[in-house]
Amino acid sequence: MLRIQIKERANTVTVQVEGRFVGQFAEHARTAVADSKVSSGLLVDLSGMTFVDDTGEEVLSWLKRIGSKFTAETAYSHDVCERLHLPLAI
């Protein structure tokens, strides 16, 4: 199961990922971000992510390539960020 919340603030759009970031769900998230008109920074909160597969990793890497920053408050999400060299927001 995957839940994604998108919150818009003045200069940032936050995408909060909760659950399993896998397969078609991860691809759907990529499509939603690609179709949106994100004009400023994108912050991806992976703290609620419990699992990621190869497809999810590819989507996270794509998010990195388009300039996203990431937050990771759990050991698992932090490990994913380190392994994929995802830039953490300060």
Protein Blocks (a to p, Z undefined) as FASTA:
>chain_A
ZZddddddfkbccdddehjdehjlmmmmmmmmmmpccfbdcdddfklpcbdcfklmmmmm
mmmmnopacddfbfklmmmmmmnopacdZZ
